[in-house]
Amino acid sequence: LDMPAVIDVISKGAAQSWQMENRAQTMLQGDYAFGFAVDWMRKDLGILFTEAEMLGLDLPITRQIDRFYADVQAMGGGRWDTSSLLERLIEEQK
């Protein structure tokens, strides 16, 4: 796919977001050396899971995303921006 064209089309619809506007180009370049680190996201998700457990809440989709972030950490991406989830998905396709 012509990814710049895909991003252009998607960004004009309901998928338009801050992430799309500010991270699409760096994601295409594989540049994640900025922004909110995966390590910090996992720390915050840990706090969320503790609170959710105390409230008796089950967050299966959030837990799956946390597992994906753990995979990014295992790839050496703990300090990468959270948009680096793309690398996890790319790795899965190999």
PyMOL Python script that loads the backbone (N, CA, C, O; Angstrom):
from pymol import cmd

cmd.read_pdbstr("""\
ATOM      1  N   LEU A   1       0.833  -1.190   0.000  1.00  0.00           N
ATOM      2  CA  LEU A   1       0.000   0.000   0.000  1.00  0.00           C
ATOM      3  C   LEU A   1       0.874   1.249   0.000  1.00  0.00           C
ATOM      4  O   LEU A   1       1.981   1.251   0.540  1.00  0.00           O
ATOM      5  N   ASP A   2       0.371   2.280  -0.599  1.00  0.00           N
ATOM      6  CA  ASP A   2       1.020   3.593  -0.558  1.00  0.00           C
ATOM      7  C   ASP A   2       0.623   4.230   0.779  1.00  0.00           C
ATOM      8  O   ASP A   2      -0.426   4.864   0.889  1.00  0.00           O
ATOM      9  N   MET A   3       1.480   4.050   1.791  1.00  0.00           N
ATOM     10  CA  MET A   3       1.120   4.459   3.153  1.00  0.00           C
ATOM     11  C   MET A   3       0.828   5.951   3.294  1.00  0.00           C
ATOM     12  O   MET A   3      -0.125   6.299   3.991  1.00  0.00           O
ATOM     13  N   PRO A   4       1.594   6.856   2.672  1.00  0.00           N
ATOM     14  CA  PRO A   4       1.204   8.269   2.773  1.00  0.00           C
ATOM     15  C   PRO A   4      -0.209   8.519   2.241  1.00  0.00           C
ATOM     16  O   PRO A   4      -0.948   9.326   2.807  1.00  0.00           O
ATOM     17  N   ALA A   5      -0.590   7.834   1.159  1.00  0.00           N
ATOM     18  CA  ALA A   5      -1.947   7.990   0.621  1.00  0.00           C
ATOM     19  C   ALA A   5      -2.977   7.407   1.584  1.00  0.00           C
ATOM     20  O   ALA A   5      -4.038   7.997   1.785  1.00  0.00           O
ATOM     21  N   VAL A   6      -2.677   6.261   2.175  1.00  0.00           N
ATOM     22  CA  VAL A   6      -3.584   5.647   3.151  1.00  0.00           C
ATOM     23  C   VAL A   6      -3.797   6.594   4.328  1.00  0.00           C
ATOM     24  O   VAL A   6      -4.929   6.811   4.760  1.00  0.00           O
ATOM     25  N   ILE A   7      -2.718   7.148   4.838  1.00  0.00           N
ATOM     26  CA  ILE A   7      -2.817   8.073   5.971  1.00  0.00           C
ATOM     27  C   ILE A   7      -3.619   9.306   5.590  1.00  0.00           C
ATOM     28  O   ILE A   7      -4.427   9.792   6.381  1.00  0.00           O
ATOM     29  N   ASP A   8      -3.403   9.811   4.390  1.00  0.00           N
ATOM     30  CA  ASP A   8      -4.150  10.979   3.929  1.00  0.00           C
ATOM     31  C   ASP A   8      -5.648  10.689   3.921  1.00  0.00           C
ATOM     32  O   ASP A   8      -6.439  11.510   4.386  1.00  0.00           O
ATOM     33  N   VAL A   9      -6.040   9.542   3.401  1.00  0.00           N
ATOM     34  CA  VAL A   9      -7.458   9.181   3.335  1.00  0.00           C
ATOM     35  C   VAL A   9      -8.028   8.962   4.737  1.00  0.00           C
ATOM     36  O   VAL A   9      -9.081   9.502   5.074  1.00  0.00           O
ATOM     37  N   ILE A  10      -7.337   8.176   5.546  1.00  0.00           N
ATOM     38  CA  ILE A  10      -7.831   7.864   6.892  1.00  0.00           C
ATOM     39  C   ILE A  10      -7.948   9.120   7.744  1.00  0.00           C
ATOM     40  O   ILE A  10      -8.893   9.259   8.520  1.00  0.00           O
ATOM     41  N   SER A  11      -7.000  10.028   7.606  1.00  0.00           N
ATOM     42  CA  SER A  11      -6.987  11.223   8.459  1.00  0.00           C
ATOM     43  C   SER A  11      -8.120  12.194   8.141  1.00  0.00           C
ATOM     44  O   SER A  11      -8.344  13.151   8.882  1.00  0.00           O
ATOM     45  N   LYS A  12      -8.821  11.959   7.064  1.00  0.00           N
ATOM     46  CA  LYS A  12      -9.941  12.834   6.712  1.00  0.00           C
ATOM     47  C   LYS A  12     -11.278  12.283   7.211  1.00  0.00           C
ATOM     48  O   LYS A  12     -12.318  12.916   7.025  1.00  0.00           O
ATOM     49  N   GLY A  13     -11.255  11.113   7.839  1.00  0.00           N
ATOM     50  CA  GLY A  13     -12.489  10.501   8.321  1.00  0.00           C
ATOM     51  C   GLY A  13     -12.528  10.401   9.833  1.00  0.00           C
ATOM     52  O   GLY A  13     -11.870  11.164  10.540  1.00  0.00           O
ATOM     53  N   ALA A  14     -13.300   9.460  10.310  1.00  0.00           N
ATOM     54  CA  ALA A  14     -13.500   9.281  11.747  1.00  0.00           C
ATOM     55  C   ALA A  14     -12.231   8.855  12.476  1.00  0.00           C
ATOM     56  O   ALA A  14     -12.140   9.017  13.693  1.00  0.00           O
ATOM     57  N   ALA A  15     -11.255   8.316  11.759  1.00  0.00           N
ATOM     58  CA  ALA A  15     -10.003   7.874  12.394  1.00  0.00           C
ATOM     59  C   ALA A  15      -9.046   9.032  12.663  1.00  0.00           C
ATOM     60  O   ALA A  15      -7.989   8.829  13.261  1.00  0.00           O
ATOM     61  N   GLN A  16      -9.397  10.229  12.235  1.00  0.00           N
ATOM     62  CA  GLN A  16      -8.525  11.385  12.463  1.00  0.00           C
ATOM     63  C   GLN A  16      -8.355  11.587  13.956  1.00  0.00           C
ATOM     64  O   GLN A  16      -9.323  11.539  14.714  1.00  0.00           O
ATOM     65  N   SER A  17      -7.118  11.813  14.374  1.00  0.00           N
ATOM     66  CA  SER A  17      -6.837  11.981  15.797  1.00  0.00           C
ATOM     67  C   SER A  17      -5.522  12.730  15.977  1.00  0.00           C
ATOM     68  O   SER A  17      -4.789  12.972  15.018  1.00  0.00           O
ATOM     69  N   TRP A  18      -5.244  13.086  17.213  1.00  0.00           N
ATOM     70  CA  TRP A  18      -3.960  13.716  17.530  1.00  0.00           C
ATOM     71  C   TRP A  18      -2.822  12.789  17.131  1.00  0.00           C
ATOM     72  O   TRP A  18      -1.829  13.231  16.553  1.00  0.00           O
ATOM     73  N   GLN A  19      -2.966  11.512  17.438  1.00  0.00           N
ATOM     74  CA  GLN A  19      -1.931  10.530  17.109  1.00  0.00           C
ATOM     75  C   GLN A  19      -1.689  10.501  15.602  1.00  0.00           C
ATOM     76  O   GLN A  19      -0.542  10.465  15.157  1.00  0.00           O
ATOM     77  N   MET A  20      -2.751  10.516  14.827  1.00  0.00           N
ATOM     78  CA  MET A  20      -2.633  10.502  13.369  1.00  0.00           C
ATOM     79  C   MET A  20      -1.915  11.756  12.881  1.00  0.00           C
ATOM     80  O   MET A  20      -1.029  11.679  12.031  1.00  0.00           O
ATOM     81  N   GLU A  21      -2.293  12.889  13.413  1.00  0.00           N
ATOM     82  CA  GLU A  21      -1.692  14.156  12.982  1.00  0.00           C
ATOM     83  C   GLU A  21      -0.229  14.290  13.389  1.00  0.00           C
ATOM     84  O   GLU A  21       0.576  14.841  12.637  1.00  0.00           O
ATOM     85  N   ASN A  22       0.119  13.794  14.563  1.00  0.00           N
ATOM     86  CA  ASN A  22       1.444  14.057  15.122  1.00  0.00           C
ATOM     87  C   ASN A  22       2.421  12.895  15.072  1.00  0.00           C
ATOM     88  O   ASN A  22       3.617  13.089  15.292  1.00  0.00           O
ATOM     89  N   ARG A  23       1.940  11.693  14.788  1.00  0.00           N
ATOM     90  CA  ARG A  23       2.846  10.540  14.823  1.00  0.00           C
ATOM     91  C   ARG A  23       2.888   9.735  13.522  1.00  0.00           C
ATOM     92  O   ARG A  23       3.766   8.885  13.366  1.00  0.00           O
ATOM     93  N   ALA A  24       1.987   9.971  12.606  1.00  0.00           N
ATOM     94  CA  ALA A  24       1.937   9.146  11.390  1.00  0.00           C
ATOM     95  C   ALA A  24       3.266   9.147  10.641  1.00  0.00           C
ATOM     96  O   ALA A  24       3.767   8.084  10.274  1.00  0.00           O
ATOM     97  N   GLN A  25       3.836  10.313  10.411  1.00  0.00           N
ATOM     98  CA  GLN A  25       5.085  10.375   9.638  1.00  0.00           C
ATOM     99  C   GLN A  25       6.245   9.721  10.374  1.00  0.00           C
ATOM    100  O   GLN A  25       7.046   9.012   9.765  1.00  0.00           O
ATOM    101  N   THR A  26       6.342   9.952  11.674  1.00  0.00           N
ATOM    102  CA  THR A  26       7.446   9.337  12.419  1.00  0.00           C
ATOM    103  C   THR A  26       7.264   7.824  12.511  1.00  0.00           C
ATOM    104  O   THR A  26       8.245   7.080  12.516  1.00  0.00           O
ATOM    105  N   MET A  27       6.023   7.369  12.584  1.00  0.00           N
ATOM    106  CA  MET A  27       5.774   5.928  12.595  1.00  0.00           C
ATOM    107  C   MET A  27       6.201   5.306  11.265  1.00  0.00           C
ATOM    108  O   MET A  27       6.799   4.230  11.245  1.00  0.00           O
ATOM    109  N   LEU A  28       5.896   5.975  10.166  1.00  0.00           N
ATOM    110  CA  LEU A  28       6.318   5.473   8.854  1.00  0.00           C
ATOM    111  C   LEU A  28       7.837   5.394   8.755  1.00  0.00           C
ATOM    112  O   LEU A  28       8.379   4.528   8.067  1.00  0.00           O
ATOM    113  N   GLN A  29       8.518   6.303   9.448  1.00  0.00           N
ATOM    114  CA  GLN A  29       9.987   6.335   9.427  1.00  0.00           C
ATOM    115  C   GLN A  29      10.603   5.403  10.472  1.00  0.00           C
ATOM    116  O   GLN A  29      11.820   5.214  10.487  1.00  0.00           O
ATOM    117  N   GLY A  30       9.782   4.821  11.343  1.00  0.00           N
ATOM    118  CA  GLY A  30      10.298   3.971  12.412  1.00  0.00           C
ATOM    119  C   GLY A  30      11.056   4.763  13.460  1.00  0.00           C
ATOM    120  O   GLY A  30      11.978   4.245  14.091  1.00  0.00           O
ATOM    121  N   ASP A  31      10.668   6.025  13.647  1.00  0.00           N
ATOM    122  CA  ASP A  31      11.336   6.924  14.593  1.00  0.00           C
ATOM    123  C   ASP A  31      10.467   7.076  15.841  1.00  0.00           C
ATOM    124  O   ASP A  31       9.401   7.691  15.802  1.00  0.00           O
ATOM    125  N   TYR A  32      10.938   6.511  16.935  1.00  0.00           N
ATOM    126  CA  TYR A  32      10.170   6.535  18.184  1.00  0.00           C
ATOM    127  C   TYR A  32      10.971   7.133  19.338  1.00  0.00           C
ATOM    128  O   TYR A  32      10.637   6.912  20.502  1.00  0.00           O
ATOM    129  N   ALA A  33      12.016   7.882  19.031  1.00  0.00           N
ATOM    130  CA  ALA A  33      12.944   8.391  20.051  1.00  0.00           C
ATOM    131  C   ALA A  33      12.456   9.714  20.648  1.00  0.00           C
ATOM    132  O   ALA A  33      13.215  10.682  20.709  1.00  0.00           O
ATOM    133  N   PHE A  34      11.217   9.761  21.080  1.00  0.00           N
ATOM    134  CA  PHE A  34      10.634  10.974  21.652  1.00  0.00           C
ATOM    135  C   PHE A  34       9.322  10.581  22.306  1.00  0.00           C
ATOM    136  O   PHE A  34       8.908   9.426  22.214  1.00  0.00           O
ATOM    137  N   GLY A  35       8.675  11.507  22.952  1.00  0.00           N
ATOM    138  CA  GLY A  35       7.318  11.286  23.432  1.00  0.00           C
ATOM    139  C   GLY A  35       7.221  10.469  24.710  1.00  0.00           C
ATOM    140  O   GLY A  35       8.184  10.347  25.467  1.00  0.00           O
ATOM    141  N   PHE A  36       6.044   9.918  24.932  1.00  0.00           N
ATOM    142  CA  PHE A  36       5.712   9.189  26.157  1.00  0.00           C
ATOM    143  C   PHE A  36       6.209   7.756  26.030  1.00  0.00           C
ATOM    144  O   PHE A  36       5.732   6.996  25.188  1.00  0.00           O
ATOM    145  N   ALA A  37       7.163   7.399  26.866  1.00  0.00           N
ATOM    146  CA  ALA A  37       7.856   6.113  26.757  1.00  0.00           C
ATOM    147  C   ALA A  37       6.961   4.931  27.129  1.00  0.00           C
ATOM    148  O   ALA A  37       6.094   5.027  27.997  1.00  0.00           O
ATOM    149  N   VAL A  38       7.201   3.823  26.449  1.00  0.00           N
ATOM    150  CA  VAL A  38       6.503   2.567  26.725  1.00  0.00           C
ATOM    151  C   VAL A  38       6.678   2.165  28.188  1.00  0.00           C
ATOM    152  O   VAL A  38       5.728   1.693  28.812  1.00  0.00           O
ATOM    153  N   ASP A  39       7.879   2.344  28.745  1.00  0.00           N
ATOM    154  CA  ASP A  39       8.103   2.022  30.166  1.00  0.00           C
ATOM    155  C   ASP A  39       7.126   2.785  31.058  1.00  0.00           C
ATOM    156  O   ASP A  39       6.576   2.222  32.005  1.00  0.00           O
ATOM    157  N   TRP A  40       6.914   4.057  30.757  1.00  0.00           N
ATOM    158  CA  TRP A  40       6.008   4.878  31.564  1.00  0.00           C
ATOM    159  C   TRP A  40       4.558   4.444  31.358  1.00  0.00           C
ATOM    160  O   TRP A  40       3.768   4.422  32.302  1.00  0.00           O
ATOM    161  N   MET A  41       4.218   4.101  30.127  1.00  0.00           N
ATOM    162  CA  MET A  41       2.859   3.630  29.855  1.00  0.00           C
ATOM    163  C   MET A  41       2.567   2.360  30.652  1.00  0.00           C
ATOM    164  O   MET A  41       1.490   2.223  31.232  1.00  0.00           O
ATOM    165  N   ARG A  42       3.524   1.434  30.681  1.00  0.00           N
ATOM    166  CA  ARG A  42       3.308   0.188  31.419  1.00  0.00           C
ATOM    167  C   ARG A  42       3.220   0.446  32.919  1.00  0.00           C
ATOM    168  O   ARG A  42       2.459  -0.224  33.618  1.00  0.00           O
ATOM    169  N   LYS A  43       3.990   1.410  33.420  1.00  0.00           N
ATOM    170  CA  LYS A  43       3.882   1.779  34.837  1.00  0.00           C
ATOM    171  C   LYS A  43       2.467   2.276  35.121  1.00  0.00           C
ATOM    172  O   LYS A  43       1.836   1.857  36.091  1.00  0.00           O
ATOM    173  N   ASP A  44       1.977   3.170  34.270  1.00  0.00           N
ATOM    174  CA  ASP A  44       0.635   3.715  34.457  1.00  0.00           C
ATOM    175  C   ASP A  44      -0.435   2.636  34.305  1.00  0.00           C
ATOM    176  O   ASP A  44      -1.417   2.626  35.047  1.00  0.00           O
ATOM    177  N   LEU A  45      -0.251   1.734  33.353  1.00  0.00           N
ATOM    178  CA  LEU A  45      -1.207   0.640  33.205  1.00  0.00           C
ATOM    179  C   LEU A  45      -1.206  -0.259  34.438  1.00  0.00           C
ATOM    180  O   LEU A  45      -2.252  -0.785  34.819  1.00  0.00           O
ATOM    181  N   GLY A  46      -0.054  -0.439  35.061  1.00  0.00           N
ATOM    182  CA  GLY A  46       0.014  -1.210  36.301  1.00  0.00           C
ATOM    183  C   GLY A  46      -0.834  -0.580  37.391  1.00  0.00           C
ATOM    184  O   GLY A  46      -1.530  -1.281  38.125  1.00  0.00           O
ATOM    185  N   ILE A  47      -0.777   0.746  37.499  1.00  0.00           N
ATOM    186  CA  ILE A  47      -1.616   1.465  38.471  1.00  0.00           C
ATOM    187  C   ILE A  47      -3.091   1.259  38.122  1.00  0.00           C
ATOM    188  O   ILE A  47      -3.914   0.996  38.999  1.00  0.00           O
ATOM    189  N   LEU A  48      -3.409   1.380  36.853  1.00  0.00           N
ATOM    190  CA  LEU A  48      -4.784   1.177  36.396  1.00  0.00           C
ATOM    191  C   LEU A  48      -5.287  -0.220  36.750  1.00  0.00           C
ATOM    192  O   LEU A  48      -6.406  -0.372  37.240  1.00  0.00           O
ATOM    193  N   PHE A  49      -4.466  -1.239  36.502  1.00  0.00           N
ATOM    194  CA  PHE A  49      -4.890  -2.609  36.788  1.00  0.00           C
ATOM    195  C   PHE A  49      -5.098  -2.839  38.282  1.00  0.00           C
ATOM    196  O   PHE A  49      -6.004  -3.574  38.675  1.00  0.00           O
ATOM    197  N   THR A  50      -4.273  -2.220  39.110  1.00  0.00           N
ATOM    198  CA  THR A  50      -4.449  -2.329  40.560  1.00  0.00           C
ATOM    199  C   THR A  50      -5.791  -1.738  40.973  1.00  0.00           C
ATOM    200  O   THR A  50      -6.539  -2.352  41.734  1.00  0.00           O
ATOM    201  N   GLU A  51      -6.091  -0.550  40.472  1.00  0.00           N
ATOM    202  CA  GLU A  51      -7.367   0.102  40.793  1.00  0.00           C
ATOM    203  C   GLU A  51      -8.548  -0.699  40.243  1.00  0.00           C
ATOM    204  O   GLU A  51      -9.559  -0.871  40.924  1.00  0.00           O
ATOM    205  N   ALA A  52      -8.415  -1.182  39.019  1.00  0.00           N
ATOM    206  CA  ALA A  52      -9.500  -1.956  38.405  1.00  0.00           C
ATOM    207  C   ALA A  52      -9.796  -3.212  39.215  1.00  0.00           C
ATOM    208  O   ALA A  52     -10.955  -3.579  39.408  1.00  0.00           O
ATOM    209  N   GLU A  53      -8.742  -3.864  39.686  1.00  0.00           N
ATOM    210  CA  GLU A  53      -8.929  -5.073  40.492  1.00  0.00           C
ATOM    211  C   GLU A  53      -9.675  -4.748  41.783  1.00  0.00           C
ATOM    212  O   GLU A  53     -10.563  -5.495  42.195  1.00  0.00           O
ATOM    213  N   MET A  54      -9.315  -3.634  42.420  1.00  0.00           N
ATOM    214  CA  MET A  54      -9.993  -3.237  43.665  1.00  0.00           C
ATOM    215  C   MET A  54     -11.473  -2.949  43.415  1.00  0.00           C
ATOM    216  O   MET A  54     -12.303  -3.122  44.308  1.00  0.00           O
ATOM    217  N   LEU A  55     -11.799  -2.509  42.201  1.00  0.00           N
ATOM    218  CA  LEU A  55     -13.185  -2.200  41.855  1.00  0.00           C
ATOM    219  C   LEU A  55     -13.914  -3.392  41.232  1.00  0.00           C
ATOM    220  O   LEU A  55     -15.095  -3.304  40.897  1.00  0.00           O
ATOM    221  N   GLY A  56     -13.200  -4.498  41.084  1.00  0.00           N
ATOM    222  CA  GLY A  56     -13.811  -5.685  40.498  1.00  0.00           C
ATOM    223  C   GLY A  56     -14.032  -5.583  39.001  1.00  0.00           C
ATOM    224  O   GLY A  56     -14.923  -6.231  38.452  1.00  0.00           O
ATOM    225  N   LEU A  57     -13.222  -4.771  38.341  1.00  0.00           N
ATOM    226  CA  LEU A  57     -13.373  -4.579  36.897  1.00  0.00           C
ATOM    227  C   LEU A  57     -12.425  -5.477  36.117  1.00  0.00           C
ATOM    228  O   LEU A  57     -11.286  -5.703  36.527  1.00  0.00           O
ATOM    229  N   ASP A  58     -12.902  -5.980  35.004  1.00  0.00           N
ATOM    230  CA  ASP A  58     -12.089  -6.766  34.085  1.00  0.00           C
ATOM    231  C   ASP A  58     -11.833  -5.903  32.849  1.00  0.00           C
ATOM    232  O   ASP A  58     -12.771  -5.363  32.263  1.00  0.00           O
ATOM    233  N   LEU A  59     -10.585  -5.775  32.460  1.00  0.00           N
ATOM    234  CA  LEU A  59     -10.214  -4.930  31.324  1.00  0.00           C
ATOM    235  C   LEU A  59      -9.427  -5.755  30.301  1.00  0.00           C
ATOM    236  O   LEU A  59      -8.228  -5.536  30.129  1.00  0.00           O
ATOM    237  N   PRO A  60     -10.083  -6.694  29.623  1.00  0.00           N
ATOM    238  CA  PRO A  60      -9.348  -7.614  28.758  1.00  0.00           C
ATOM    239  C   PRO A  60      -8.642  -6.945  27.581  1.00  0.00           C
ATOM    240  O   PRO A  60      -7.531  -7.343  27.230  1.00  0.00           O
ATOM    241  N   ILE A  61      -9.249  -5.958  26.978  1.00  0.00           N
ATOM    242  CA  ILE A  61      -8.599  -5.304  25.835  1.00  0.00           C
ATOM    243  C   ILE A  61      -7.394  -4.506  26.312  1.00  0.00           C
ATOM    244  O   ILE A  61      -6.344  -4.520  25.669  1.00  0.00           O
ATOM    245  N   THR A  62      -7.540  -3.816  27.427  1.00  0.00           N
ATOM    246  CA  THR A  62      -6.417  -3.063  27.982  1.00  0.00           C
ATOM    247  C   THR A  62      -5.287  -4.002  28.376  1.00  0.00           C
ATOM    248  O   THR A  62      -4.116  -3.672  28.188  1.00  0.00           O
ATOM    249  N   ARG A  63      -5.619  -5.154  28.913  1.00  0.00           N
ATOM    250  CA  ARG A  63      -4.576  -6.140  29.258  1.00  0.00           C
ATOM    251  C   ARG A  63      -3.855  -6.637  28.004  1.00  0.00           C
ATOM    252  O   ARG A  63      -2.647  -6.873  28.036  1.00  0.00           O
ATOM    253  N   GLN A  64      -4.587  -6.796  26.906  1.00  0.00           N
ATOM    254  CA  GLN A  64      -3.944  -7.214  25.657  1.00  0.00           C
ATOM    255  C   GLN A  64      -2.979  -6.134  25.169  1.00  0.00           C
ATOM    256  O   GLN A  64      -1.870  -6.442  24.734  1.00  0.00           O
ATOM    257  N   ILE A  65      -3.393  -4.889  25.240  1.00  0.00           N
ATOM    258  CA  ILE A  65      -2.512  -3.787  24.837  1.00  0.00           C
ATOM    259  C   ILE A  65      -1.275  -3.764  25.725  1.00  0.00           C
ATOM    260  O   ILE A  65      -0.168  -3.542  25.236  1.00  0.00           O
ATOM    261  N   ASP A  66      -1.450  -3.991  27.020  1.00  0.00           N
ATOM    262  CA  ASP A  66      -0.308  -4.048  27.931  1.00  0.00           C
ATOM    263  C   ASP A  66       0.654  -5.164  27.523  1.00  0.00           C
ATOM    264  O   ASP A  66       1.871  -4.989  27.579  1.00  0.00           O
ATOM    265  N   ARG A  67       0.110  -6.305  27.115  1.00  0.00           N
ATOM    266  CA  ARG A  67       0.980  -7.399  26.646  1.00  0.00           C
ATOM    267  C   ARG A  67       1.738  -6.976  25.385  1.00  0.00           C
ATOM    268  O   ARG A  67       2.908  -7.317  25.215  1.00  0.00           O
ATOM    269  N   PHE A  68       1.070  -6.239  24.513  1.00  0.00           N
ATOM    270  CA  PHE A  68       1.758  -5.737  23.310  1.00  0.00           C
ATOM    271  C   PHE A  68       2.896  -4.795  23.711  1.00  0.00           C
ATOM    272  O   PHE A  68       3.990  -4.863  23.152  1.00  0.00           O
ATOM    273  N   TYR A  69       2.629  -3.914  24.686  1.00  0.00           N
ATOM    274  CA  TYR A  69       3.697  -3.017  25.155  1.00  0.00           C
ATOM    275  C   TYR A  69       4.833  -3.812  25.800  1.00  0.00           C
ATOM    276  O   TYR A  69       5.998  -3.440  25.659  1.00  0.00           O
ATOM    277  N   ALA A  70       4.515  -4.892  26.498  1.00  0.00           N
ATOM    278  CA  ALA A  70       5.566  -5.750  27.063  1.00  0.00           C
ATOM    279  C   ALA A  70       6.416  -6.336  25.939  1.00  0.00           C
ATOM    280  O   ALA A  70       7.633  -6.461  26.074  1.00  0.00           O
ATOM    281  N   ASP A  71       5.772  -6.692  24.835  1.00  0.00           N
ATOM    282  CA  ASP A  71       6.519  -7.191  23.676  1.00  0.00           C
ATOM    283  C   ASP A  71       7.452  -6.115  23.125  1.00  0.00           C
ATOM    284  O   ASP A  71       8.588  -6.408  22.752  1.00  0.00           O
ATOM    285  N   VAL A  72       6.974  -4.871  23.073  1.00  0.00           N
ATOM    286  CA  VAL A  72       7.823  -3.763  22.605  1.00  0.00           C
ATOM    287  C   VAL A  72       9.027  -3.609  23.533  1.00  0.00           C
ATOM    288  O   VAL A  72      10.150  -3.417  23.067  1.00  0.00           O
ATOM    289  N   GLN A  73       8.796  -3.691  24.843  1.00  0.00           N
ATOM    290  CA  GLN A  73       9.922  -3.635  25.783  1.00  0.00           C
ATOM    291  C   GLN A  73      10.922  -4.752  25.496  1.00  0.00           C
ATOM    292  O   GLN A  73      12.131  -4.522  25.507  1.00  0.00           O
ATOM    293  N   ALA A  74      10.425  -5.949  25.242  1.00  0.00           N
ATOM    294  CA  ALA A  74      11.303  -7.091  24.959  1.00  0.00           C
ATOM    295  C   ALA A  74      12.095  -6.882  23.667  1.00  0.00           C
ATOM    296  O   ALA A  74      13.162  -7.469  23.487  1.00  0.00           O
ATOM    297  N   MET A  75      11.572  -6.049  22.773  1.00  0.00           N
ATOM    298  CA  MET A  75      12.271  -5.716  21.530  1.00  0.00           C
ATOM    299  C   MET A  75      13.316  -4.620  21.754  1.00  0.00           C
ATOM    300  O   MET A  75      14.001  -4.210  20.817  1.00  0.00           O
ATOM    301  N   GLY A  76      13.433  -4.151  22.994  1.00  0.00           N
ATOM    302  CA  GLY A  76      14.372  -3.077  23.305  1.00  0.00           C
ATOM    303  C   GLY A  76      13.759  -1.695  23.237  1.00  0.00           C
ATOM    304  O   GLY A  76      14.476  -0.694  23.228  1.00  0.00           O
ATOM    305  N   GLY A  77      12.422  -1.630  23.188  1.00  0.00           N
ATOM    306  CA  GLY A  77      11.746  -0.360  22.997  1.00  0.00           C
ATOM    307  C   GLY A  77      11.150   0.271  24.235  1.00  0.00           C
ATOM    308  O   GLY A  77      10.179   1.020  24.124  1.00  0.00           O
ATOM    309  N   GLY A  78      11.685   0.001  25.399  1.00  0.00           N
ATOM    310  CA  GLY A  78      11.129   0.573  26.619  1.00  0.00           C
ATOM    311  C   GLY A  78      11.110   2.088  26.642  1.00  0.00           C
ATOM    312  O   GLY A  78      10.214   2.690  27.233  1.00  0.00           O
ATOM    313  N   ARG A  79      12.091   2.710  26.004  1.00  0.00           N
ATOM    314  CA  ARG A  79      12.158   4.178  25.981  1.00  0.00           C
ATOM    315  C   ARG A  79      11.541   4.763  24.708  1.00  0.00           C
ATOM    316  O   ARG A  79      11.523   5.982  24.533  1.00  0.00           O
ATOM    317  N   TRP A  80      11.039   3.909  23.827  1.00  0.00           N
ATOM    318  CA  TRP A  80      10.381   4.396  22.611  1.00  0.00           C
ATOM    319  C   TRP A  80       9.038   5.023  22.957  1.00  0.00           C
ATOM    320  O   TRP A  80       8.434   4.698  23.979  1.00  0.00           O
ATOM    321  N   ASP A  81       8.581   5.918  22.100  1.00  0.00           N
ATOM    322  CA  ASP A  81       7.255   6.506  22.205  1.00  0.00           C
ATOM    323  C   ASP A  81       6.197   5.404  22.090  1.00  0.00           C
ATOM    324  O   ASP A  81       6.434   4.375  21.458  1.00  0.00           O
ATOM    325  N   THR A  82       5.046   5.622  22.693  1.00  0.00           N
ATOM    326  CA  THR A  82       3.989   4.610  22.673  1.00  0.00           C
ATOM    327  C   THR A  82       3.488   4.294  21.261  1.00  0.00           C
ATOM    328  O   THR A  82       2.885   3.242  21.046  1.00  0.00           O
ATOM    329  N   SER A  83       3.724   5.174  20.313  1.00  0.00           N
ATOM    330  CA  SER A  83       3.336   4.876  18.930  1.00  0.00           C
ATOM    331  C   SER A  83       4.125   3.701  18.363  1.00  0.00           C
ATOM    332  O   SER A  83       3.810   3.196  17.286  1.00  0.00           O
ATOM    333  N   SER A  84       5.147   3.272  19.089  1.00  0.00           N
ATOM    334  CA  SER A  84       5.971   2.145  18.644  1.00  0.00           C
ATOM    335  C   SER A  84       5.225   0.817  18.666  1.00  0.00           C
ATOM    336  O   SER A  84       5.781  -0.202  18.259  1.00  0.00           O
ATOM    337  N   LEU A  85       3.979   0.806  19.134  1.00  0.00           N
ATOM    338  CA  LEU A  85       3.173  -0.414  19.029  1.00  0.00           C
ATOM    339  C   LEU A  85       3.149  -0.909  17.590  1.00  0.00           C
ATOM    340  O   LEU A  85       3.008  -2.106  17.340  1.00  0.00           O
ATOM    341  N   LEU A  86       3.287   0.015  16.649  1.00  0.00           N
ATOM    342  CA  LEU A  86       3.343  -0.366  15.242  1.00  0.00           C
ATOM    343  C   LEU A  86       4.454  -1.377  14.990  1.00  0.00           C
ATOM    344  O   LEU A  86       4.275  -2.311  14.209  1.00  0.00           O
ATOM    345  N   GLU A  87       5.598  -1.200  15.643  1.00  0.00           N
ATOM    346  CA  GLU A  87       6.717  -2.132  15.454  1.00  0.00           C
ATOM    347  C   GLU A  87       6.348  -3.531  15.928  1.00  0.00           C
ATOM    348  O   GLU A  87       6.771  -4.519  15.327  1.00  0.00           O
ATOM    349  N   ARG A  88       5.580  -3.624  16.980  1.00  0.00           N
ATOM    350  CA  ARG A  88       5.113  -4.918  17.489  1.00  0.00           C
ATOM    351  C   ARG A  88       4.233  -5.600  16.442  1.00  0.00           C
ATOM    352  O   ARG A  88       4.350  -6.803  16.211  1.00  0.00           O
ATOM    353  N   LEU A  89       3.360  -4.830  15.818  1.00  0.00           N
ATOM    354  CA  LEU A  89       2.476  -5.394  14.805  1.00  0.00           C
ATOM    355  C   LEU A  89       3.248  -5.789  13.552  1.00  0.00           C
ATOM    356  O   LEU A  89       2.954  -6.812  12.932  1.00  0.00           O
ATOM    357  N   ILE A  90       4.234  -4.979  13.181  1.00  0.00           N
ATOM    358  CA  ILE A  90       5.087  -5.314  12.031  1.00  0.00           C
ATOM    359  C   ILE A  90       5.838  -6.607  12.310  1.00  0.00           C
ATOM    360  O   ILE A  90       5.921  -7.478  11.445  1.00  0.00           O
ATOM    361  N   GLU A  91       6.383  -6.735  13.507  1.00  0.00           N
ATOM    362  CA  GLU A  91       7.138  -7.933  13.884  1.00  0.00           C
ATOM    363  C   GLU A  91       6.246  -9.174  13.802  1.00  0.00           C
ATOM    364  O   GLU A  91       6.697 -10.241  13.385  1.00  0.00           O
ATOM    365  N   GLU A  92       4.999  -9.031  14.194  1.00  0.00           N
ATOM    366  CA  GLU A  92       4.056 -10.151  14.154  1.00  0.00           C
ATOM    367  C   GLU A  92       3.819 -10.631  12.725  1.00  0.00           C
ATOM    368  O   GLU A  92       3.572 -11.815  12.496  1.00  0.00           O
ATOM    369  N   GLN A  93       3.894  -9.715  11.771  1.00  0.00           N
ATOM    370  CA  GLN A  93       3.633 -10.061  10.372  1.00  0.00           C
ATOM    371  C   GLN A  93       4.798 -10.769   9.694  1.00  0.00           C
ATOM    372  O   GLN A  93       4.638 -11.332   8.611  1.00  0.00           O
ATOM    373  N   LYS A  94       5.970 -10.745  10.323  1.00  0.00           N
ATOM    374  CA  LYS A  94       7.159 -11.365   9.708  1.00  0.00           C
ATOM    375  C   LYS A  94       7.088 -12.870   9.768  1.00  0.00           C
ATOM    376  O   LYS A  94       8.000 -13.550   9.299  1.00  0.00           O
TER     377      LYS A  94
END
""", "prot")
cmd.dss("prot")
cmd.show_as("cartoon", "prot")
cmd.util.cbc("prot")
cmd.orient("prot")
